[in-house]
Amino acid sequence: MIIKKHIVLPFLVALLAAMVPQTMQAQEETVIDEVVAVVGKNIVKLSDVESAFAQVRLRKGNEDAKQNRCQILESMLLTKLMVHKGEIDSVEVGDDEVEQQVDYYLKNHMRQYGTKEAMHKATGYTYDEMHDLYFDLLKDRLLSQRVEYNITENVKLTPFEVRKYFNNIPADSLPTVPEKYEIAEIEVRPVVSEAERDRVRLELSKMRERVLNGERFEMLATLYSEDPGSAKKGGELGFFGRGDMMADFEAAAFALKPGEVSPIVETPYGFHIIQLIERRGNTVNARHILLIPKVSHEDLLRARMLLDSISMEVKAGRLSFEDAARKFSDNPTKTLGGLATNPYTGSNRFSKEELAELYPGIGFTAMKEGDVSIATAMKTDDFKDAYRIVKVLHKYPSHTANLNDDYDNIYAAALQEAKNKKVLEWAAKAIKHTYIRIGDDYKDCNFKLPWVK
């Protein structure tokens, strides 16, 4: 794919996850909507609660349905209270920022359903209606997050407080930490020849001419594009804003008029031609065809032989893996002697499942500490062919969580609990000075906070 990355918001409430279940529920039963709560000038509707409850019901069934609905409502009330505070304090959330988040979720829907028509049929919402729903939800959520950050930014914990938190966990409730690995890697990425680059440019130029002569862009994308994420959808990428794509790709896409086809564009992923589908505000929807220049078999063979020789030298003790990584590796980890970072957690430890996904073809379970793998074929982030070898630096056996081995995780859990407590203390005070009305059906809920006055 050519998208850089998106930061997924850590929502406290299942509002966004519930968007699709809401529509599923609408197909099962008709709910007459009503306002079940008011916080300041912000309302919570029955459909909001039922949408989130439908998501919970998928996981838990109908067990304690009343209490689940009460908990959902309290989460929504807390969000609305922070939104109310943000509005009073003029906390700013820009529309462009909200649009970027909306685009992320709409792209997920388009990947799931394929077309706007299919999404409308499955959800009951048109694309524009879905956009407006997400915009309102996400603007509230971003605003409440800003307020929550302001409330908790000064919360810090001492080692004594972390130890106290840990010691208060009952022994039979301590989690089991699965086996983890710490690894280092050496990656060799052969350079693509200029002759191969010229071949791909010529091939893509011929495809562009075919489109200009009347052939359907999406048909050629389905048949020939080497972007696995978009090819099966006729090359369509969905709406994206500025900053979402590689700079050259983005500049070319935004310069087009609907239906126009760009000249050949080069990015680190390969060569593209782009067709603009639609422009909406500061976002565009486009399709593309990606062709990736290939490394020659001879160059790949040389890369594999180099890595196999390095592996043998390391195993024989004539060369350290760290020095070899600094000298030969084409991966940015070379500056750290090849030490790999887990992209999911930011730490240097990996679970077996994460290694299987990130390093396919390497049998880690059969490797001991200090073992070095043979050269294994791989694809880089930009779909290029390469080879790598991996060394197991440490294996951390499965164990019951303890402060010595798991301090960072325990600190994070303790800090989150402290922040939650701070938010609840703030909310208890803010409720006293805020207009709040709870519907009769929810006044008997066992809330943590005094919402019912």
Stockholm file with secondary structure:
# STOCKHOLM 1.0

chainA/1-453         MIIKKHIVLPFLVALLAAMVPQTMQAQEETVIDEVVAVVGKNIVKLSDVESAFAQVRLRKGNEDAKQNRCQILESMLLTKLMVHKGEIDSVEVGDDEVEQQVDYYLKNHMRQYGTKEAMHKATGYTYDEMHDLYFDLLKDRLLSQRVEYNITENVKLTPFEVRKYFNNIPADSLPTVPEKYEIAEIEVRPVVSEAERDRVRLELSKMRERVLNGERFEMLATLYSEDPGSAKKGGELGFFGRGDMMADFEAAAFALKPGEVSPIVETPYGFHIIQLIERRGNTVNARHILLIPKVSHEDLLRARMLLDSISMEVKAGRLSFEDAARKFSDNPTKTLGGLATNPYTGSNRFSKEELAELYPGIGFTAMKEGDVSIATAMKTDDFKDAYRIVKVLHKYPSHTANLNDDYDNIYAAALQEAKNKKVLEWAAKAIKHTYIRIGDDYKDCNFKLPWVK
#=GR chainA/1-453 SS CCBCCCCCCCCSSTTTTTHHHHHHHHHHCCCCCCEEEEETTEEEEHHHHHHHHHHHHHHHTTTTHHHHHHHHHHHHHHHHHHHHHHHHTTCCCCHHHHHHHHHHHHHHHHHHHSSHHHHHHHHSCCHHHHHHHHHHHHHHHHHHHHHHHHHHTTCCCCHHHHHHHHHTSCGGGCCEECCEEEEEEEEECCCCCHHHHHHHHHHHHHHHHHHHTTCCHHHHHHHHCCCHHHHTTTTEEEEEETTSBCHHHHHHHHTCCTTCBCCCEEETTEEEEEEEEEEETTEEEEEEEEECCCCCHHHHHHHHHHHHHHHHHHHTTSSCHHHHHHHHCCSGGGGGTTBCCCTTTSSSCEEHHHHHHHSTTCCGGGCCTTCBCCCEEEECTTSCEEEEEEEEEEEECCEECCHHHHHHHHHHHHHHHHHHHHHHHHHHHHHTTSCEEECGGGTTCCCSSCCCC
#=GC SS_cons         CCBCCCCCCCCSSTTTTTHHHHHHHHHHCCCCCCEEEEETTEEEEHHHHHHHHHHHHHHHTTTTHHHHHHHHHHHHHHHHHHHHHHHHTTCCCCHHHHHHHHHHHHHHHHHHHSSHHHHHHHHSCCHHHHHHHHHHHHHHHHHHHHHHHHHHTTCCCCHHHHHHHHHTSCGGGCCEECCEEEEEEEEECCCCCHHHHHHHHHHHHHHHHHHHTTCCHHHHHHHHCCCHHHHTTTTEEEEEETTSBCHHHHHHHHTCCTTCBCCCEEETTEEEEEEEEEEETTEEEEEEEEECCCCCHHHHHHHHHHHHHHHHHHHTTSSCHHHHHHHHCCSGGGGGTTBCCCTTTSSSCEEHHHHHHHSTTCCGGGCCTTCBCCCEEEECTTSCEEEEEEEEEEEECCEECCHHHHHHHHHHHHHHHHHHHHHHHHHHHHHTTSCEEECGGGTTCCCSSCCCC
//
